[in-house]
Amino acid sequence: MTRKERFNFVISYFQQHAPNAETELLYDNPYQLLVAVILSAQCTDKRVNMTTPAIFEKYPDAASLSKATFDELFPLIRSISYPNNKTKHLIGMANMLMEKFNGQIPLTVEELVQLPGVGRKTANVITSVVDQQPNMAVDTHVFRVSARIGLTVGATTPLATEKQLLQFIPKDLVYIAHHWLILHGRYTCIARNPKCEQCGLTPACKYFQKNKAKPAS
């Protein structure tokens, strides 16, 4: 199977089995999504979704969040990983939104990465989810799944993975392919013991062919 054939197989499979894949973070608007994605770094979406309602109730927009003090916001974030840094990032992010972007969430990667707590991955998530831009966010799941299946070859960094995926995934599918790979990594192609027996991608998967496939008799 060529690499292009592998991509075609994976895309066709997900189009059939996960046509409506989307983020598991709960949000009502771009501001809420940005807060949730910043909080989700090295933390589960489930934990973030348990935490954000209280934040959104007290700070419903960037204007209110920009006026928060560390001591006011920190207790709402305490249960999230790296709460100190994330508290500072959220307040700094809100302040820059007010000062530089009139309180609105910018929708270009170049502008988003200027915000405290926002790296390339987060910016790619925001632009692809809110605006369906062809930007591929690479988290640990995307990185692992892409390499295991053989969609990427020798990609040692998230950026290298991003570039290789964008070479083969049609532009109009990038925004949803991000969710396909994340959810597959979260529930099927898990880190320690991938559930190959439950996976429909095994005919195209290099990891399966090398480690799990029975040799032909």
Secondary structure, 3 states (H helix, E strand, C coil): CCHHHHHHHHHHHHHHHCCCCCCCCCCCCHHHHHHHHHHHCCCCHHHHHHHHHHHHHHCCCHHHHHCCCHHHHHHHHCCCCCHHHHHHHHHHHHHHHHHHHCCCCCCCHHHHCCCCCCCHHHHHHHHHHHHCCCCCCCCHHHHHHHHHHCCCCCCCCHHHHHHHHHHHCCHHHHHHHHHHHHHHHHHCCCCCCCCHHHCCCHHHCHHHHHHCCCCCC
